[in-house]
């Protein structure tokens, strides 16, 4: 915990130093973002030379502490008489409202994290929720293997020898906190709470910057956090029951593949289970805010260079935090540049705009290109990325109806808004349209579902503009109570599906690891070298890789395939190897297998010749139906 505070303090010092003219709420929020970026990046810089170990962690902490001290010392504090110093300005009501709502949303997510991230039961088993049953195990494996083994750049513990090209920095941050005494569970939960607070408050401040009215901002925030389409109609019509909702696996109004409902709730299906998306949105919201401010200052005759410079540095850190957010920011930046060209030319601000964009792009590219060359382009070269897919995932449903039914009121508002919006808001809207179009034409990952990580950035902007446009219509109604009632009805339609999904998530629980698997993982951690290689099944619920952080010969295809790893030839060897004999001897020697793990998953999925291993190798663990054999080198 103290290590996390050092990074957050550094972020605060940096934000208050480089953006002194912003109001306190904005600086505090940006300080959270800068601190999270420092937590993700600073330990990795010395790790290239020292390995990802305790030494690199202390070097990174020293850099953060020294940076904080330097920022405090070089600042020119005002030398005013304390008696004459003006009283601090009151915190705007809209900032307090946003902070309260962000705190409540973070508290709700804190409950979900508590129940969804390795919740221990009395018998020693570990449980998760519906949304974390799939992706969480992969992230935990990244965290624990990086902490246990310290290989940097990191390799897949579920496919040793293969560099991780997936954005891993949020898991590296949790691995860093493991060195300072946090458990695997808490190393995931604590930084997630900070990032979630930054996401919820950051969206509020971005909406406030675009609308500057409390009601507009509140409407946009609610439609974002509790987003959902019209899927609730399937439950009220009787096609699905509320018993299905509360007990079924992914039978929710925002995630029902059989009905072509793919526009998931951002809290339950994006922020809680997908840690890279959470970290990416934490950063991209700050980047969008800075981009908006930089554009405004440049076009209004002010310099804007400081904001573009800070934006370039922040954007340059993003590829290995969340590549989709980085791409979305790039497309949106280009869209807004061309959307504002006409105004800049008319007002004589074309040259400053071009120069500032060149500064932004140059700084960003200088920081991002090494990451793209080292990691991202390797993944893109696998052949599974960048495919044409017109219409995204609308299936048999008409494309327009798909978006109306999935995206709900925001998309319904966006259709007339296309023709009626005017001024800078129209430019912002049309500047975001290329991102929506691109994500509906090209897939940027093997899993088509992942394109929603681009589409939600479009949705953020469109949601805010649609909420402001809605209120511009409602404010024409003279009877304020009627206008407020109409707004409440729209919000109810736009959030009911999301709220039902959140209700489902609060009562979901699934066992990820049994008590016996937990005990076996602890034995492995205590009694085997950190770089040991185990033969296990490919189940994603793998205690050896996830809880002990050890290497296994081949892990779950549900992870490796979507990361572009050619895992099938190695996976095909596992069954024959569990049969023992010469086949096992040959491949165990080829890959350097140190241990054979035999548990419930292995016995269920392979024809395991346990007698062969008993006759030929030492049995070092035999408990709870789990056996571990040591293979001499």
N, C-alpha and C positions, 0 to 999 in steps of 0.2 A: 504493500500500500504506500509506504513512503516514497518508493521509486516512482510510482505513478504520479504522485503529487509533485515530484521534482520536475517531471516533464510538463505537467499542466501549469506549473508556476512559470516555467520557461516560456510556454505559449502565451500566457497572460502578459509577461514582460514584453515579449515581442510585439503583440498586438497593440498594446498601449504606447509602445515606442514608435512604431512605424505608421500608425493611423491615429495620431493624437487628436484630430479634430472630430472624430466620430463620437456619437453619444455612448455612454457607458455600457448600455445593454449590448450594442453592436460589438464593442471592443471585448467584452467578456465572452460573447459567443465566439468571435473569431479567435480569441485566446484559447478556448477549448479546442477548436479545430487545429490550430497551430501546434498545441500540445500533443494532440493525438498523432499528427503527422510526425512530430519529433519522436514520439514513442515508437512509431513504426519504422522510421528511417535511421535514426541515430545509432542504434545498436548494430545495424547491418553494415554501416560504413567501416568500422574497425574489424567486423567479422570477416571481411574479404581477406584480411591479412592475418588475423589472430584466431580465426574460427569462431563459431557462435558459442562462446563459453563465458565463464564468469569474468574473465579479463576484459573481453569486449564490452560486457555490460557495465563494468566500472568505468571504462574509458568513455562510453556513451553518457553515463550519468555525470561524469566530470565535465564533458562538453556542455551538457544542459545546464549544470550548475554554474559553470564559468560564463556561459552565455547570458544567464539571468543576471549575474553580478555585473557583467560588462554593460548590459542594457540599462541597469539601474544607475551605474556610475556615469555613463556618458550623457544621460539625459540632463537637460538644463532645467532643473527645478525652478519654478518661479520664486523669486525672493520678495515676498510680499509681507507686509505687516499682518500678523494673524488677526488683529482686530479689524483691519480694513479689508481683509480677504472676502470677496463676495461669497454669499451663501451658495452651497451647491444647488443646482437647478433640480426641481422635483423630477422624479422618474415619471416619464409619460405613462398615462393610464394604459395605453395600448401595449406598452412594453411589459407592464406588470401583468396584464391579462394574458399575454403570450407566454410569459414565464410560468404563470400558474398552470395554464393548459399543458405546456410542455412538461412541467413537473408531474402532472397527473398522468399524462400519457407514458412518461418514463416509469412511473410507479407501476402502472399496469403491465408494462413490458418487463419490469423487474420481477413481478409475480410470475409471468410466463417463463422468464429465464430461470427463476428458482425451481419451477416445476418441470422445466423442459431440458435442463442441462444436468444430466447425471444425478438426478434426485435420489439419494440413498433411502431405501426402505429398511425396516427393522431387521429383516433377514439378511441384509448385506447386498441385496441386488440393487442395480442402478436403473433408473427409469427416465424416460423422456416423454415428450408430447407428440401429437400428430405431426406437426410441421418440422420437428427436429429429428424424427426417426430416420430420415434418409441422409441429409447432408451433414449433420452434426458429427457423425463418426469420422468422416473424412477430415474435417477441420481439427478435431481432437487428435487424430493421428499425426497431422502436420505439426501441431503444437508440441506433442510429447516427443516425437522423434527428433525434432529440432533441439528441444531441451536436453534429451538424453544423449544424442549423438554429436550434435554441434557441427555437422557437416554444412559448409556454406560455400557457394550457393547450395541450397538444400536439394536433396534427392527424394524421390518417392520411397517411403518405407514400404509401400505396398507394391513397388516395382523397382528394387534397388538397381542402381546404375543409370536410372533415367532422371535427368534434371527436372525439377518442378518448373514448368513454364506457366502454370496457373498463378494468378496474383496471390501471393502468399504473405504479404506484409502484415495484414491484420493478425494472422496466426503467429507470425514472428514476434509481434508485440506481446501476445499472450505467453509465448515461450520465454521472452525476456522477463516477464513478471514471475515465471516459475523459479527463476534463479534467486529471487528474493523472498522465497518462502510461501508463495501462494500455491494452493492445490490446483490441480488441472481444472477442476470445476470453477473455482473462484478466479483463476487467471482468464477464463472466458467471460465470466459474468461481469466483473468490475469494469474493464475497459469498454464492454458493450454498453453498460449503463451511461457512461460518459458520452459515447458516440451517439447513442439514441437521444440523449438530451440535446446534443448539438444538432441532430437532424430535425427534431420537433420544433425547437426554438429557432433554428435556422430557416426552416420553411416559413414560420410565422414572420420573421424579419424580412425575408425576401418578398412575401406577399404584402407586407406593410410598405416596403419600398416601392412597390408597383401600384398600390392602391391608395395608401395614406389615409384610409378610413377604417375604423374598427369593425364595423359590420361587414365590410367587404373582405377584410382579412380573416375574420372569424369564419365566414362562409367558406372561403377557399381552404382554410386549415381543416375544417371538419370534413369537407369533401375529399381531402387528401388522406387524412389519417384513417377515416372510416370508409374509404372508397369502396365502391361496388356498383354493379349494374342493376339490371332488373331480374336477376336470378331468383330473388325472393318470391317471384310470382309462381315458380314451379312448386314451392312449398305451400303457399297459401291456396293454390289450385288443387292440391291433393295428389299431384303426381309423385311427390316425395313427402314423407312424413317428417315431423319434427323429431321423432325417435331416430329416424335415419340420420338426421342432422347431428344429433347429440351423441350418437354411438357409432355411426359408420365411419369408414376410413376415406377421407376426402369426398364426402357428400355434402358440400357446402354451396351456398348461393354464389360464391366467387371462384369456385374451383370444382367444376363438374365436367370432366372431359367428354363424357357420353352425350352431353347436351351442348357441346361446343362453348362451354363457359370457361374461358382461360384468363380473364382479366382479374387476377388474384388481389386479395387485400394486402396492402403494403406492409401492415404490421405483422400479420400472421404468416404470410408466405414469402415475404421479401426480407424484412429487417431482422426478425427473430431467427430464422433458420439459415439465411444466406449472409454470412459474416462479411464477405467481401463487398456485397451490395451495401450493407450497413456502413462500412468504412468509406466506400465510394461516395455514397450520398452525403455523408458527413462532410467530405471535402468538396464535392461538386456544388453543393448549395452555397458554400462560401465563395467558390469560384464564380458562380452565377451572380451573386450579390456584387462582388467586386467588378465583374464585367459590366453589369448594369450601371454601377456608379461611375466607372471609367468612361463609358459611352456618354453618359449624361454630362460629365464634366468637360469632356472633349468637345461635345456639340454645343455646350452653353458658353464656350469661350474661355473656359478654364484649362489648366494644363492637362490633367488626367494622367500624366506620365507615371506618377507614383503608384496609382491603382493598377495600371497596366503592368508595371514592373513586378509588383507583388503578385498579381494574377499569374504572370508568366512563371514565377518561381513555384507557386502553389500548383499550377497545372502540370508543371514539369515533374512533380513528385507522384503523379497519379497513375501512370501505366501499371505499376506493380501493386498499387493499392486496389484499383478496380479498372480494368482496361475498358470495359463498356462505358463507364462514366467518363473516362478520358476521351473516348471516341465521340460520345454524345456532346461533351463540351466543345470539342473541335468543330463538329457539324453546326452546332448552335451558334458558336462564335462567328463562323463564316456566314451563316444565314443572317445574323443581325448586322454584320458588316455590310453586306449587299443591300439589306433592307434600308439601312440608314445612309447609303451613298447619296441618294438624291437630295435629302435634306442637308447633308454636309456640303454638297456642291453649291446649293442655293445660298447657304449661309456663310460661305467662304471658309469652311472648316474641313475641307477635303484633305488638304495636306497634313494637318495635325492628326486626323483620323488614321490616315495611311501610315504615318510615321509611328504612331502609338501601337498600331496593330503589328507593325514590323518588329517593334521592341518586344511586344508580348509574344509573338511567334518565335522570335529568335531565342529568347531566354527559355521558353518552354521547350523548344526543339533541342537546345543544348543539353538540357537535363533529361529529357524523355528519350532521346534517340539511343543512348547507351542501353537503357532498359529494353527498348523495343528490339534492338539488335541482339541482346543477350538472351532474351526470354520470348517476347511476344511473337517475333517473326519465325522463331523455331516452331512454335505451336501452329502458326498459320501455314507452315510448310508441310504439315502432316497430311494435307489433302482433305481433311474433314471440315475445314473452315471456308467461309466465303462462297456461298452457293446461292444461286437465284431461287427465290421462293415467292413469286407474286401472290399477294394477298395474305402473307404470313400464315396463320393457323386457323383460318375460318372454316375449314372442313367443308361439309355439305351445305352450310348455312350461307345465304347471300352475304357478300362482303359488307355492304352497308348496314344490313340488319345485324350482322355479327357485331359491328362496332357500337351500334345503338344499344343492343341488348347487353353487351359486355361492359361498355364504358359508362352507360347510363346517362344521367342528366348533363354531365359535362360535354359529352359528344353531341347531345341534342342541342345544347346552347351554342356549341362551336359551329354548327352548320349555318344558322342565320348570321352568326357573328362574322363569318367569312365575308359577307356582303355589306354588313352595316357598320362594322367597326371602322373608326377613323383615327388619324393622327399617329402619334408614337405607339400607342397600344396596337394599332393595326400593323405597324412595322414589326413590333415584337412578336405578334401572332404569326405573321407570314414568314418571319425569320425562323420560326420554329417548325414550320410545315415541312421543310426538306428533311428534318430528322424523322418525322412521322412517315414520310414517303419512303425514305431509305430503309427504315426498319420493316416496311411492308413489302419490300422488293428483294432485299438481300439478307441472308442469314449469316451472322458473324460468329457462330459457334455450331458444333455438331447437333446440339439440342435446340430445336426451333424455339422452345420455351424461353431460352435465354435472351431472345430479342426484346422481351419486355423490359430488360434492363436499360435499353435505349428508349423504348416507348414511354417509360415512366418519367424520364426527363422532359420529354415533350408534354406529358400530362401535367407535370408541375406548372409549367408556364401557362398552358392552356387553361388549367383549372383556375389559376389566379385571375387571368384576363376574363374568363367566362363569368366568374363570380362578380367582378367589378361591373361587367356589362349588364348582368342580371339586375344588379342594384341600380344601375342607371335607368333601367326601365321601371323598377318598382318605386323609385323615388318620385316618379311622376304621379303616383297615386296620392291624392291629398290626404286620405285617411291613413295615418301612420300604422294603426293597428292592423289594417287590411294588408298593407305592404309587408309588415313584419310576419303576418300569418302566411302570406304567399311565400316569403323567403323560407320560413320554417317548413312548409310543405315540400319545397324543392330540396332542402337539405335532408328531410326525412326520406324522400325517394332516393336520394343519392347515397345515403349512408345505411339504409336498413339491411341490405345484403352484407355489408361490411360488419355491422354490429352483430348480426346472427353468426357470422364466421368467427368473430372474436369470442362470442359466447361458447361456441363449439370448442375453441382452442383452450379455453380455461378449464374445461372438464376432461380433456383428452389425456390419456396416460398409456404408455406402452413400455414394456420391459426391454431395455437394450442389452443388458448383461445380467446373467444370473449370478447368485452369490458365489457359486463355485468358480465361475469364470473370473470374478473379481479376485478371489483368493489365488487362483492360478497366475493371474497377471501380476499380483504382488510378489509371488514367488519368483517369477521371471525377472522382475525388476531388481530383486534383491540378490539373485544368484547367477545371473548370466551377464556376460559382457554387453555393453550398450550397442555394439555394432554386430551382434550375433544375427545369423540368418536362420529363420524358422521355416519349415514346411508346414503349412496350414491349409485350410479350405480358403476359398475366395469370398466367403460371406463378408458383407460390409460390416456386420457386427462381429468384428474380429478383436478379441481382447489382447492378443499379442501385439498387434500394430497400434491399436487405439489407446489402450490403457498402459501398456508397457513401453510403447514407443520403439519396439524392435522391428527389424526388417523381416518381411515375409516374402516368399518366392514370388507370389503373384496375388494381388488383391482383387477387389470387386471391379468387374467390368463396367458397372454403372458409374464408376468414377473415371476409370482409365480411358474408356472409349470416348467419353465426352471431353476429355482433355487431349485427345489426339494421339494417345499412346497405342502402339501396335502390341497388344498384350496377348492376343489369342494363341500364338505358338507356345508361349511359356505356360499359359493356362492349361493347354492340352496335355502337358506333361504331368500335372498334379495327380490325376487319377491313377495312371500307371505307376507313378512313384509310390503311392500308398499301397500298391500291390506288392512292394518289396522286391527282392531278388536282384538280378543284374541290372534291371532298368533303374531301380532306385540307386544302386551303387554308381552307375554311370553318371546320372544327372546330379546326384548329391555331390559327387566329386567335381563335376563341371561347374556347378554354381557355388560350391563351397557351403553346403547346408551344414549348420552346426547342431540343430535340434529338430526333432519331429514332434509336432503337437497333435494329439488325437483327442478330440472332444465330440460333443453331440453333433455338430455340423459336419465334421469329417466322417463320422460313422454313418450319417444319413445320406451323404452325397457321393461317397466313394466306397469301393470294395476294399476296405482296409484289412490288411493281413497283420493284425496286431501280434500274432504269434511269431511272425518273422522278426519283428523288431524286438520282442522279448528275448528271442534266442540269440540275437546278434549285437544288441546295444544296451548300455546301462539305462535302466529306468530310474530317472531322478525325481519324478513326481508322479503320484498316483492317488488322486483324491477327487471326490465328487464326479466320478465318471470321466475324468480328464487325466490323460497320461502324457508325460513328456519324456522323450528319449534323447540322450546325448549322442551325437555322432562324432567320434574322434576325428581330428584333422589328419 
